[in-house]
Amino acid sequence: MKTVLLTLCLLAACAAAGGAAARGDKKAKPDLSGTWELDRSKSDFGLFRDRPVSKADSTLVVEHKDPELKIARTLKLGGQQETKQFAYYTDGRGETNPATIGAGEVKSKTKWDGDKVAAQSKLVWPGRDGSAGAEMDVTQRWQVSSDGKTLTNSTVLSSAQTGVQEIRLVYRRAP
């Protein structure tokens, strides 16, 4: 009788633990949705610090319904305005977006990295005289703060020519 009771208790404990895992009692992935305004005082433009883009007002409108992450970025500077649309898929299927600066397209693969969304891509520029061009590995990460008031976009650029460079843009939630 004691053996049967002990077995039933162990089975109940295992079922309870299995039920918690099946319910996905892991921490939910954050929702990056919202309208976000660049806080230049908390941002680091890295190798772009002396470029006009570092002086622009930047707003992100983010629609996040996992696995789809849509970002509309508007830059305003000197009476000019540019809006670009980006779409990322956190299930790793891959995507093609416009280059964040300048012309062209960028192919990337996106996935969750803990509580951050991470997109990885490789950029290749042809040489001027038809020779082999420069290659750069790019990783972008988006993370919303625990209080939901800031969104940080970190971009790490890595190439043989420039080494490793980081750009860190901090956005605050628009009122």
Protein Blocks (a to p, Z undefined) as FASTA:
>chain_A
ZZmmmmmmmmmmmmmmmmmmmnopaccdddfbdcddddfklpcekjmlmgmklmpccddd
dddddfbdcddddddeehiacdddddddfkonopadddfehcdddddddddehjaccddd
ddddddfkopacddddddddddddfkopaccdddddddfklopadddddddddZZ
